Amino acid sequence: MRKLQIAEMAINNLYVDSVDEEKLIEDGIRGMLSKLDPHSSYTTAKETKSMNEPLEGSFEGIGVQFNMVQDTLLVIQPVTGGPSERMGILAGDRIVSVDGVAIAGVKMAKEDIMKRLRGPKGTKVKLGVIRRGIADRLTFTITRDKIPVKTIDATYMIRPQVGYIRIEGFGATTYNEFMESVKKLQQQGMRDLILDLQENGGGYLMAAVQIANEFLHKNDLIVYTQGRTVPRQEYRAQGDGKLLDGKVIVLVNEFSASAAEIVTGAIQDQDRGQVVGRRSFGKGLVQRPIEFPDGSMIRLTIAHYYTPTGRCIQKPYTKGDNEDYGMDLEKRFKHGELYSADSIHFADSLKYQTLRLKRTVYGGGGIMPDYFVPLDTTQYTSLHRQLAAKSIIINANLKYVDNNRKRLQKEYTSFTDFNARYTTPQSLIDEIMEEAKKQKIKPVDNKELQRTLPTLRNQLKALVARDLWDMSEYFQIMNEQNHVVQKAVSLLNHE
């Protein structure tokens, strides 16, 4: 410690150029942490605040979902019950100025716009708004408030007696949101559940434990943690869950991590349900936050997570080699693991047995599903991927909904009606292909175009549904073409 102090004092007092002492200290901390595991990290006060917002379940602002269309902020939906909705902001409104400062047509960064809209609860902000069909610019004074951040993307009955819940991440409000979803689905006759944790990057351990508790019987082990200076700590089920009966299928893929893997591992090891998809990410390191007086923070790895059978969730890594660790998904891609279960080989030492049915499951990092569903590269063609990457699809959709919102709302009185009758108009497809041509994007041949069109039409229909209703409706349409979701549906039907 003395050595570090002398080095810092020497640089600060003797170095040839002036130095930023605060940055010097921060770089020193980052340097130390970079030689440890890939998940120990340092964040500044500002980074810590923005990182914690999604987990804490709220932020302070005006409460709108928005997208940037041709350098203008377009309101997709005001947050239900939020300050903007209360003051009369509508979907389709364009916010062009904030406190008298123009934000449209001036190439302002999205982050800067968000900074102007967000602010402490109780403070006021004056918005200049342009609304379709009204010649004059409208002015709204909004009092900022706490805006809830939802962590559950979708809740609906995917088939008779089969519920579907998709969790985006595990935050402070996730368990309560989950229980609301369960109650809603049980009222609609849910007997079995598909729990979708695809792309779920994790979050709070306790949120994962609370959700796993709903499925497991009294005293069933959910997860345990253990480290060099941290003794084994077990988390067990209370036996008071609302989902102790009925079939459960958990969906995961290569982006499901941390808390998502805890829930999946517990359900698989305790033989409470089956897992469908592809091997999960493999993040099983416990971080302890160490806060500094200025609001900055170290997140230091202190232990590993283990599933009930003793499998370590964390995939292997070399200390200090974050680049190799970061290339893991790329390696899986190259080795063919995402396309074929046969290309995944486990050593006998990594074989474990589930606790009730004695089925073979695998360690070695991540959770290997019971039913493997390969990544389908034919579903999204190269043409489709280019259209998405250049934002051609999303921009065309936003423009279409903006121009047709009133007509669509009048024509389709409910989502059920919309889902049954709506088809993506050819004019929208033509517009997308015209824009693609301008950007020098074209199909290899007519075959590729014909393979692209059904998926593109379905995606556009889902995006329209999202803008008229919400994310549940979006996934209700998209999931009918999601191979992992459809495998789960077929397993429940087959059983």
DRENBASE-374619 format. One line per 2 residues: number of its first residue (from 1); for each residue x, y, z of C-alpha. Coordinates in nm, 2 decimals, always signed. Example, Ala and Ser with C-alpha at 12.3 -4.5 7.8 and 13.67 -1.06 7.14 Angstrom:
// DRENBASE-374619
1	+1.23,-0.45,+0.78  +1.37,-0.11,+0.71;
***
This chain:
// DRENBASE-374619
1	+0.00,+0.00,+0.00  +0.29,+0.23,+0.09;
3	+0.45,+0.15,-0.25  +0.13,+0.25,-0.43;
5	+0.11,+0.58,-0.23  +0.47,+0.67,-0.31;
7	+0.42,+0.60,-0.68  +0.11,+0.82,-0.70;
9	+0.28,+1.10,-0.51  +0.59,+1.08,-0.73;
11	+0.38,+1.10,-1.05  +0.16,+1.37,-0.92;
13	+0.45,+1.59,-0.80  +0.74,+1.51,-1.04;
15	+0.60,+1.40,-1.37  +0.70,+1.62,-1.67;
17	+0.34,+1.72,-1.77  +0.04,+1.80,-1.55;
19	-0.17,+1.50,-1.45  -0.54,+1.45,-1.35;
21	-0.49,+1.30,-1.00  -0.85,+1.16,-0.99;
23	-0.80,+0.98,-1.33  -0.46,+0.85,-1.22;
25	-0.62,+0.68,-0.92  -0.91,+0.54,-1.13;
27	-0.66,+0.41,-1.39  -0.47,+0.24,-1.11;
29	-0.78,+0.07,-0.98  -0.88,-0.04,-1.33;
31	-0.53,-0.17,-1.39  -0.54,-0.39,-1.07;
33	-0.89,-0.52,-1.16  -0.79,-0.60,-1.53;
35	-0.55,-0.87,-1.41  -0.83,-1.05,-1.22;
37	-1.14,-1.22,-1.36  -1.35,-1.08,-1.66;
39	-1.63,-0.95,-1.43  -1.46,-0.75,-1.16;
41	-1.49,-0.39,-1.26  -1.47,-0.02,-1.16;
43	-1.73,+0.23,-1.26  -1.74,+0.61,-1.21;
45	-2.03,+0.77,-1.02  -2.21,+0.85,-1.35;
47	-2.15,+0.50,-1.49  -2.27,+0.34,-1.16;
49	-2.59,+0.54,-1.17  -2.69,+0.45,-1.52;
51	-2.59,+0.09,-1.47  -2.81,+0.06,-1.16;
53	-3.12,+0.22,-1.30  -3.26,-0.08,-1.48;
55	-3.19,-0.30,-1.18  -3.34,-0.06,-0.92;
57	-3.66,-0.06,-1.12  -3.70,+0.31,-1.18;
59	-3.55,+0.64,-1.30  -3.67,+1.00,-1.29;
61	-3.79,+1.16,-1.60  -4.09,+1.24,-1.82;
63	-4.20,+0.88,-1.90  -4.20,+0.82,-2.28;
65	-4.08,+0.54,-2.50  -3.93,+0.71,-2.80;
67	-3.73,+0.65,-3.12  -3.53,+0.89,-3.34;
69	-3.67,+0.93,-3.69  -3.48,+1.15,-3.93;
71	-3.32,+1.34,-3.65  -3.65,+1.40,-3.46;
73	-3.77,+1.24,-3.13  -4.09,+1.04,-3.21;
75	-4.30,+0.93,-2.91  -4.38,+0.56,-2.95;
77	-4.58,+0.53,-2.63  -4.61,+0.75,-2.32;
79	-4.56,+0.53,-2.01  -4.90,+0.43,-1.86;
81	-4.98,+0.65,-1.56  -4.65,+0.85,-1.62;
83	-4.62,+1.23,-1.61  -4.63,+1.27,-1.99;
85	-4.95,+1.06,-2.03  -5.11,+1.26,-1.75;
87	-5.03,+1.59,-1.93  -5.17,+1.47,-2.26;
89	-4.86,+1.36,-2.46  -4.98,+1.11,-2.73;
91	-4.81,+0.83,-2.93  -4.70,+0.98,-3.26;
93	-4.61,+1.33,-3.10  -4.27,+1.48,-3.21;
95	-4.08,+1.65,-2.93  -3.88,+1.92,-3.11;
97	-3.76,+2.14,-2.82  -3.68,+2.10,-2.45;
99	-3.68,+2.42,-2.23  -3.66,+2.63,-2.54;
101	-3.36,+2.44,-2.69  -3.42,+2.28,-3.03;
103	-3.35,+1.91,-3.03  -3.49,+1.83,-3.38;
105	-3.29,+1.88,-3.69  -2.97,+1.97,-3.50;
107	-2.80,+1.63,-3.50  -2.81,+1.61,-3.12;
109	-2.69,+1.28,-2.97  -2.96,+1.05,-2.82;
111	-2.77,+1.05,-2.49  -2.78,+1.44,-2.48;
113	-3.15,+1.44,-2.55  -3.21,+1.18,-2.27;
115	-3.00,+1.40,-2.03  -3.23,+1.69,-2.10;
117	-3.55,+1.49,-2.06  -3.44,+1.32,-1.74;
119	-3.40,+1.50,-1.41  -3.49,+1.49,-1.04;
121	-3.85,+1.41,-0.94  -4.05,+1.72,-0.89;
123	-3.85,+1.94,-1.14  -4.04,+2.09,-1.44;
125	-3.95,+2.07,-1.81  -4.11,+2.26,-2.10;
127	-4.16,+2.06,-2.42  -4.23,+2.19,-2.77;
129	-4.44,+1.93,-2.95  -4.56,+1.89,-3.31;
131	-4.87,+1.68,-3.35  -5.01,+1.55,-3.68;
133	-5.31,+1.74,-3.79  -5.25,+2.05,-3.57;
135	-5.08,+2.34,-3.74  -4.94,+2.52,-3.43;
137	-4.66,+2.39,-3.21  -4.80,+2.27,-2.88;
139	-4.63,+2.34,-2.54  -4.65,+2.11,-2.25;
141	-4.50,+2.17,-1.90  -4.42,+1.83,-1.75;
143	-4.33,+1.77,-1.38  -4.08,+1.49,-1.38;
145	-4.15,+1.18,-1.17  -4.03,+0.83,-1.09;
147	-4.07,+0.62,-1.40  -4.10,+0.24,-1.35;
149	-3.86,+0.02,-1.55  -4.04,-0.30,-1.64;
151	-3.83,-0.62,-1.66  -4.10,-0.85,-1.80;
153	-4.13,-0.82,-2.17  -4.43,-1.04,-2.24;
155	-4.72,-1.22,-2.06  -4.99,-1.41,-2.25;
157	-5.15,-1.75,-2.31  -4.96,-1.90,-2.60;
159	-5.19,-2.20,-2.63  -5.50,-2.32,-2.42;
161	-5.38,-2.39,-2.07  -5.02,-2.29,-2.16;
163	-4.89,-1.95,-2.03  -4.58,-1.77,-2.16;
165	-4.37,-1.52,-1.96  -4.06,-1.36,-2.10;
167	-3.82,-1.19,-1.85  -3.57,-0.94,-1.99;
169	-3.35,-0.91,-1.67  -3.37,-0.97,-1.29;
171	-3.41,-0.64,-1.11  -3.56,-0.51,-0.78;
173	-3.92,-0.52,-0.92  -3.89,-0.85,-1.12;
175	-4.04,-1.08,-0.86  -4.35,-0.87,-0.81;
177	-4.40,-0.82,-1.18  -4.36,-1.20,-1.23;
179	-4.62,-1.28,-0.96  -4.86,-1.03,-1.13;
181	-4.81,-1.22,-1.46  -4.86,-1.56,-1.29;
183	-5.19,-1.44,-1.13  -5.31,-1.30,-1.46;
185	-5.23,-1.62,-1.65  -5.38,-1.85,-1.38;
187	-5.70,-1.65,-1.40  -5.70,-1.73,-1.78;
189	-5.67,-2.10,-1.71  -5.29,-2.16,-1.72;
191	-5.18,-2.51,-1.62  -4.83,-2.52,-1.78;
193	-4.57,-2.25,-1.82  -4.31,-2.16,-2.08;
195	-4.05,-1.93,-1.90  -3.85,-1.75,-2.17;
197	-3.50,-1.64,-2.05  -3.35,-1.60,-2.39;
199	-3.12,-1.29,-2.41  -3.17,-1.24,-2.04;
201	-2.84,-1.11,-1.91  -2.91,-1.16,-1.54;
203	-2.92,-0.92,-1.25  -3.00,-0.96,-0.88;
205	-2.94,-1.29,-0.72  -3.23,-1.26,-0.48;
207	-3.48,-1.19,-0.77  -3.36,-1.52,-0.92;
209	-3.40,-1.71,-0.59  -3.75,-1.57,-0.53;
211	-3.87,-1.68,-0.88  -3.71,-2.02,-0.85;
213	-3.88,-2.06,-0.51  -4.22,-2.04,-0.68;
215	-4.15,-2.37,-0.87  -3.97,-2.58,-0.60;
217	-4.07,-2.78,-0.30  -3.98,-2.70,+0.06;
219	-3.60,-2.72,+0.13  -3.51,-2.79,-0.23;
221	-3.17,-2.63,-0.29  -3.19,-2.34,-0.55;
223	-2.82,-2.23,-0.57  -2.52,-2.20,-0.34;
225	-2.22,-1.96,-0.35  -1.86,-2.03,-0.23;
227	-1.53,-1.84,-0.25  -1.18,-1.83,-0.10;
229	-1.28,-1.61,+0.20  -1.66,-1.66,+0.16;
231	-1.80,-1.98,+0.32  -2.07,-2.18,+0.14;
233	-2.40,-2.01,+0.15  -2.71,-2.20,+0.04;
235	-3.04,-2.06,-0.08  -3.33,-2.31,-0.04;
237	-3.70,-2.31,-0.14  -3.96,-2.22,+0.12;
239	-4.22,-2.45,-0.02  -4.49,-2.18,-0.05;
241	-4.47,-2.13,-0.43  -4.76,-2.07,-0.66;
243	-4.62,-2.29,-0.94  -4.56,-2.62,-0.77;
245	-4.78,-2.81,-1.01  -4.80,-2.81,-1.39;
247	-4.52,-2.86,-1.65  -4.25,-2.60,-1.69;
249	-4.02,-2.54,-1.98  -3.74,-2.28,-1.95;
251	-3.59,-2.13,-2.27  -3.23,-2.02,-2.29;
253	-2.97,-1.93,-2.55  -2.60,-1.82,-2.56;
255	-2.70,-1.47,-2.42  -2.88,-1.60,-2.11;
257	-2.65,-1.53,-1.81  -2.60,-1.51,-1.44;
259	-2.94,-1.49,-1.26  -3.11,-1.65,-1.56;
261	-2.87,-1.94,-1.53  -2.95,-1.98,-1.16;
263	-3.32,-2.02,-1.22  -3.26,-2.26,-1.52;
265	-3.00,-2.47,-1.33  -3.23,-2.50,-1.02;
267	-3.53,-2.61,-1.23  -3.32,-2.86,-1.44;
269	-3.12,-3.01,-1.14  -3.43,-3.05,-0.93;
271	-3.62,-3.22,-1.22  -3.89,-2.96,-1.19;
273	-3.89,-2.88,-1.57  -3.71,-2.91,-1.89;
275	-3.47,-2.67,-2.06  -3.49,-2.59,-2.43;
277	-3.25,-2.39,-2.65  -2.88,-2.36,-2.67;
279	-2.60,-2.36,-2.40  -2.63,-2.05,-2.18;
281	-2.35,-1.79,-2.15  -2.18,-1.92,-1.84;
283	-2.15,-1.63,-1.60  -2.13,-1.77,-1.25;
285	-1.93,-1.52,-1.05  -2.07,-1.34,-0.75;
287	-1.98,-0.96,-0.74  -1.98,-0.76,-0.42;
289	-2.03,-0.39,-0.47  -1.78,-0.17,-0.28;
291	-1.89,+0.19,-0.29  -1.67,+0.50,-0.26;
293	-1.78,+0.82,-0.10  -1.80,+1.00,-0.45;
295	-2.06,+0.74,-0.58  -1.81,+0.54,-0.79;
297	-1.79,+0.17,-0.73  -1.58,-0.15,-0.75;
299	-1.77,-0.47,-0.83  -1.54,-0.73,-0.69;
301	-1.58,-1.11,-0.76  -1.59,-1.29,-0.42;
303	-1.74,-1.63,-0.50  -1.87,-1.87,-0.76;
305	-2.24,-1.98,-0.82  -2.31,-2.35,-0.81;
307	-2.63,-2.53,-0.92  -2.79,-2.78,-0.68;
309	-2.60,-3.07,-0.83  -2.27,-2.88,-0.77;
311	-2.21,-2.76,-1.13  -2.01,-2.44,-1.14;
313	-2.21,-2.20,-1.37  -1.89,-2.00,-1.46;
315	-1.72,-2.09,-1.79  -1.34,-2.12,-1.78;
317	-1.13,-1.81,-1.81  -0.76,-1.70,-1.79;
319	-0.70,-1.42,-1.54  -0.61,-1.10,-1.72;
321	-0.71,-1.23,-2.06  -1.04,-1.06,-2.12;
323	-1.00,-1.06,-2.50  -1.00,-1.44,-2.52;
325	-1.30,-1.46,-2.28  -1.48,-1.20,-2.49;
327	-1.43,-1.42,-2.80  -1.60,-1.72,-2.64;
329	-1.93,-1.68,-2.84  -1.74,-1.62,-3.16;
331	-1.55,-1.95,-3.09  -1.88,-2.14,-3.03;
333	-2.00,-2.00,-3.36  -1.69,-2.12,-3.54;
335	-1.68,-2.46,-3.38  -2.04,-2.52,-3.49;
337	-2.18,-2.54,-3.14  -2.47,-2.31,-3.22;
339	-2.58,-2.53,-3.51  -2.53,-2.88,-3.39;
341	-2.54,-3.05,-3.06  -2.30,-3.31,-3.19;
343	-2.02,-3.06,-3.20  -2.04,-3.01,-2.82;
345	-1.82,-3.26,-2.64  -1.80,-3.29,-2.26;
347	-1.54,-3.47,-2.05  -1.68,-3.75,-1.82;
349	-1.57,-3.54,-1.53  -1.82,-3.28,-1.63;
351	-2.12,-3.52,-1.62  -2.36,-3.48,-1.33;
353	-2.69,-3.64,-1.24  -3.01,-3.46,-1.16;
355	-3.14,-3.50,-0.80  -3.46,-3.69,-0.86;
357	-3.47,-3.86,-1.20  -3.09,-3.91,-1.22;
359	-3.07,-3.77,-1.57  -2.73,-3.67,-1.71;
361	-2.66,-3.30,-1.71  -2.33,-3.12,-1.79;
363	-2.10,-2.88,-1.62  -1.81,-2.69,-1.77;
365	-1.98,-2.35,-1.78  -2.33,-2.24,-1.87;
367	-2.64,-2.46,-1.86  -2.67,-2.72,-2.14;
369	-3.04,-2.76,-2.24  -3.23,-3.09,-2.24;
371	-3.35,-3.02,-2.59  -3.10,-2.85,-2.82;
373	-3.25,-2.61,-3.09  -2.99,-2.50,-3.34;
375	-2.95,-2.14,-3.45  -3.13,-2.12,-3.79;
377	-2.92,-1.91,-4.03  -3.17,-1.97,-4.31;
379	-3.45,-1.80,-4.12  -3.29,-1.46,-4.13;
381	-3.12,-1.42,-4.47  -2.82,-1.20,-4.54;
383	-3.06,-0.95,-4.70  -3.28,-0.94,-4.39;
385	-2.98,-0.89,-4.16  -2.85,-0.60,-4.37;
387	-3.19,-0.43,-4.38  -3.21,-0.46,-4.00;
389	-2.84,-0.35,-3.94  -2.90,-0.03,-4.15;
391	-3.22,+0.05,-3.96  -3.42,+0.03,-4.28;
393	-3.69,-0.19,-4.13  -3.74,+0.00,-3.81;
395	-3.75,+0.34,-3.98  -4.00,+0.23,-4.24;
397	-4.22,+0.09,-3.97  -4.21,+0.40,-3.76;
399	-4.30,+0.62,-4.06  -4.58,+0.38,-4.16;
401	-4.74,+0.37,-3.81  -4.70,+0.75,-3.77;
403	-4.89,+0.80,-4.10  -5.16,+0.54,-4.03;
405	-5.20,+0.53,-3.65  -5.56,+0.67,-3.64;
407	-5.68,+0.45,-3.93  -5.53,+0.14,-3.77;
409	-5.67,+0.21,-3.43  -6.02,+0.26,-3.58;
411	-6.00,-0.04,-3.81  -5.87,-0.29,-3.54;
413	-6.05,-0.25,-3.21  -5.85,-0.52,-3.04;
415	-5.52,-0.70,-3.08  -5.71,-1.03,-3.14;
417	-5.88,-0.87,-3.43  -5.56,-0.72,-3.56;
419	-5.37,-1.05,-3.53  -5.64,-1.24,-3.72;
421	-5.69,-0.99,-4.00  -5.39,-0.76,-4.05;
423	-5.14,-0.83,-4.33  -4.83,-0.62,-4.40;
425	-4.91,-0.41,-4.71  -4.71,-0.46,-5.02;
427	-4.65,-0.08,-5.04  -4.45,-0.10,-4.71;
429	-4.24,-0.38,-4.85  -4.18,-0.19,-5.18;
431	-4.07,+0.12,-4.97  -3.82,-0.09,-4.78;
433	-3.68,-0.25,-5.10  -3.66,+0.10,-5.26;
435	-3.46,+0.23,-4.97  -3.24,-0.08,-4.97;
437	-3.16,-0.01,-5.34  -3.06,+0.35,-5.25;
439	-2.82,+0.21,-4.99  -2.68,-0.05,-5.24;
441	-2.83,-0.35,-5.06  -2.99,-0.61,-5.29;
443	-3.07,-0.98,-5.27  -2.82,-1.22,-5.42;
445	-3.10,-1.37,-5.64  -3.48,-1.40,-5.65;
447	-3.46,-1.71,-5.42  -3.31,-1.51,-5.14;
449	-3.57,-1.24,-5.18  -3.85,-1.50,-5.16;
451	-3.70,-1.65,-4.85  -3.67,-1.31,-4.69;
453	-4.03,-1.18,-4.75  -4.24,-1.41,-4.51;
455	-4.01,-1.33,-4.21  -3.99,-0.96,-4.30;
457	-4.37,-0.94,-4.33  -4.41,-1.11,-3.99;
459	-4.16,-0.88,-3.82  -4.33,-0.57,-3.96;
461	-4.67,-0.69,-3.84  -4.51,-0.75,-3.49;
463	-4.36,-0.40,-3.49  -4.69,-0.24,-3.58;
465	-4.86,-0.44,-3.30  -4.58,-0.32,-3.05;
467	-4.65,+0.05,-3.15  -5.03,+0.02,-3.12;
469	-5.02,-0.20,-2.80  -4.71,-0.32,-2.63;
471	-4.42,-0.58,-2.61  -4.65,-0.87,-2.52;
473	-4.83,-0.83,-2.85  -4.50,-0.80,-3.04;
475	-4.38,-1.13,-2.89  -4.72,-1.29,-2.95;
477	-4.66,-1.25,-3.33  -4.28,-1.31,-3.33;
479	-4.29,-1.62,-3.12  -4.49,-1.81,-3.39;
481	-4.17,-1.81,-3.59  -3.93,-1.85,-3.30;
483	-3.79,-2.21,-3.33  -3.70,-2.23,-2.96;
485	-4.05,-2.12,-2.85  -4.22,-2.35,-3.10;
487	-4.01,-2.65,-2.98  -4.14,-2.58,-2.62;
489	-4.50,-2.56,-2.75  -4.46,-2.89,-2.94;
491	-4.31,-3.07,-2.63  -4.60,-2.96,-2.41;
493	-4.85,-3.08,-2.68  -4.66,-3.40,-2.73;
495	-4.66,-3.47,-2.35;
***
